[in-house]
Amino acid sequence: MNDLGRYEATGNSADRWLYRAASLRNVAITAPYMHDGSLPDLESVVDYYNRGGVQHPGLDPRIRPLNLDADQRKDLVQFLQALTGSNIDTLVRDGRSQSIGDTRSSTQH
């Protein structure tokens, strides 16, 4: 309950325990998962939601146990893995070709 979600950035009490969800594109290569990196792999994420998350006062009532059987959980993980593009090497190469941070020297302002 220490991580208050968007509330920490906005100060708006309606934003408590709200988190921005990323796209599922290439999700199989973005571990660890959850807003705090607490789940190491997609199987753990599917199991977490299959159990209905962790009960707490701010839990959205729409999050509830999925009751998926082992085959359904396996199929869901395979589907998520199928969202990985065929251009990962190109994306990595492009990303690594870019400078990070302010590349101007301290004398150039």
C-alpha positions in Angstrom: 0.0 0.0 0.0 3.1 2.3 0.0 3.0 2.9 -3.8 0.1 5.3 -4.4 0.2 5.2 -8.2 -0.5 8.3 -10.2 -1.5 10.1 -7.0 2.2 10.6 -6.2 2.5 12.7 -9.4 -0.8 14.5 -9.4 -1.8 14.8 -5.8 -5.4 14.1 -6.9 -7.0 11.6 -4.4 -9.0 10.0 -7.3 -5.6 8.9 -8.8 -4.7 6.7 -5.8 -3.6 3.2 -6.9 -4.1 4.1 -10.6 -1.3 3.1 -13.0 -0.7 3.8 -16.7 -0.7 0.5 -18.5 1.8 0.1 -21.4 1.0 -1.5 -24.8 1.2 -5.3 -25.0 3.3 -5.0 -28.2 6.6 -6.8 -27.5 5.5 -7.6 -24.0 7.4 -10.9 -23.9 10.7 -9.1 -24.0 10.0 -6.4 -21.4 10.3 -8.4 -18.1 10.1 -7.8 -15.2 6.4 -6.9 -15.0 4.0 -4.8 -13.0 4.6 -1.2 -12.1 7.2 -2.2 -9.6 8.9 -5.0 -11.5 7.8 -7.6 -8.9 6.8 -10.3 -11.4 9.6 -12.0 -13.3 7.8 -13.5 -16.3 4.5 -13.7 -18.2 3.5 -16.9 -16.4 3.7 -15.1 -13.1 1.6 -12.2 -14.4 -1.1 -14.6 -15.8 -1.1 -16.5 -12.4 -1.4 -13.2 -10.5 -4.5 -12.1 -12.4 -5.9 -15.6 -12.5 -6.0 -15.3 -8.7 -7.7 -11.9 -8.8 -4.7 -9.9 -7.8 -4.0 -8.9 -4.2 -7.0 -7.8 -2.2 -6.8 -4.3 -0.8 -9.3 -1.5 -0.2 -8.5 0.3 -3.4 -8.7 -2.8 -5.7 -10.9 -2.1 -8.7 -14.0 -4.4 -8.4 -13.5 -5.4 -12.0 -10.3 -7.3 -11.0 -11.5 -10.7 -9.9 -10.3 -14.3 -10.2 -10.3 -15.4 -13.9 -10.6 -19.1 -13.0 -8.5 -20.1 -16.0 -7.4 -23.8 -16.1 -3.7 -24.7 -16.9 -4.3 -25.0 -20.6 -6.0 -21.6 -20.8 -3.2 -20.0 -18.8 -0.6 -21.6 -21.2 -2.6 -20.4 -24.2 -2.8 -16.8 -22.8 1.0 -16.8 -22.3 1.5 -18.0 -25.8 -0.8 -15.3 -27.2 1.1 -12.6 -25.3 4.4 -14.0 -26.7 2.9 -13.9 -30.2 2.6 -10.1 -29.9 6.4 -9.8 -30.3 7.4 -8.2 -33.6 9.9 -9.7 -36.0 11.9 -6.5 -36.0 13.3 -6.6 -32.5 16.9 -6.5 -33.6 16.2 -3.4 -35.6 14.4 -1.7 -32.7 17.3 -2.5 -30.4 19.9 -1.2 -32.9 17.9 2.0 -33.5 17.5 2.5 -29.7 21.2 2.0 -29.0 22.2 4.4 -31.8 20.6 7.4 -30.0 22.4 9.5 -27.4 20.9 9.5 -23.9 20.5 12.7 -22.0 21.7 16.2 -22.8 24.5 15.8 -25.3 25.4 19.5 -25.4 28.6 20.4 -23.6 28.4 22.6 -20.6 29.8 25.5 -22.6 27.0 25.4 -25.2 23.8 26.9 -23.9 
